[in-house]
Amino acid sequence: MDCASRLTGFAAEFETAFEAALHEKMENAPPRLGEAVRHAALAGGKRIRPFLVHECASLFTSAGQDTRSAAFAIECVHCYSLVHDDLPAMDDDAMRRGKPTVHIAFDEATAILAGDCLLTLAFEYLSSCRDTGPLSAILARASGGAGMVGGQLLDLAAEGRFGGGEAGDTATVIRRIQSMKTGALITAACEMGAITAGASDGQRRALGEYGSHIGLAFQIADDLLDAEGDAAKLGKAVGKDAHAGKATFVGMLGVEGARKRLGETVESARGVLGGLPGNTAMLSDLAGYIATRDR
Ligand code: GRG
C-alpha cells in the first residue's frame, strides 16, 4: 500500500479513536468548551504527527495503548498551536482545515481556552503511559520556549512586529525558526513513537534525526504551498507569507532553490533509515509524500 493510502486509512481510524478519547476527557467540561475543542481537533487534519508516532513505533512492535496515547497527545499540542496561531494577535486567519477558525466560529476567549485545554489534555493522555516521564519531557521541550512556542515568537519578531528576534544571517535565522516552530514537534513525534515501542536510545536518536530532516522538508513544502498552492485544497488562505514579510525558504531561495533544497532534505531523511530495524519503506515513502503533498 502506498504512503498516501496508508495515511488516509490511519487518519480515518485515528479520527474515531480521537473523538472518543476527547469525549471521555471533556464530559465534565462546560459544553461550549467541549464544542470548541471538538471544532479545533476533529475533521480536516492530515494527522501526520500521530501517523509518525504510529509508524515509528511500528518498526519495533505493533501499536499498543501507549502509542495511541502519545499520538493523541501530539495531535492535541498541534491542534492547540493552530488555534492560537490563527488568533487575531498572531496570524489572524479566518479559515483552517476548510472551516472557520475557532475564534470565528466561537469567539477569541473561547479559542484561547480551547487551545489551553488541548495543551493540558496532551499531558493528561501521557500521564497513564508506562514511560510518562520521558514522553512528557520530550513533548514539553518540543512544545515550549526552546521549541514551538519560542519558534513562534521568533517568527513574529522576524516579521518586524516587535523586538527580540534572532541575530544572524537570513539562512541561519530561517533554519532556527523552522527547527523550533515546526521541526521540534515532528522530531518529538518520531522519538515518542520509538519510546512507546521500547526502542533503544540509539534507535530513538536515529528516528529523531529522521524527524528533524522531515520537519525541515515539511516546512519547505509548506512555504512552497503558501507561494503556489491551491487555497481550496489547503482549506486555508495562501500567499500570506510574502504579504506578512515572513522569513521563508521560498523568500530566501526562490521557488526553484526551495525545491532543490527540499529534494536534498528528503534524501538526508532517507539516509538515516538504513541503520534502523524493521521495514522502513513506509518512513522512506512518507519523506517523499511530505515533500510532494498538495495540502
Ligand atoms: C501559537 C504556540 C503557537 C505556535 C504556532 C502551528 C504554528 C506554531 C504555526 C502555524 C504556521 C505554520 C503554517 C507553520 C508551518 C507548519 C505547520 C504547523 C503547518 C500546519 O500543519 P499541518 O499541515 O496541518 O500538518 P493539519 O491541518 O493537516 O494538521
Boltz pocket constraint, residues with backbone or C-beta under 6 A from the ligand:
constraints:
  - pocket:
      binder: B
      contacts: [[A, 44], [A, 45], [A, 46], [A, 47], [A, 48], [A, 78], [A, 80], [A, 81], [A, 82], [A, 84], [A, 85], [A, 90], [A, 97], [A, 143], [A, 148], [A, 149], [A, 152], [A, 181], [A, 182], [A, 218], [A, 219], [A, 222], [A, 295]]
      max_distance: 6.0
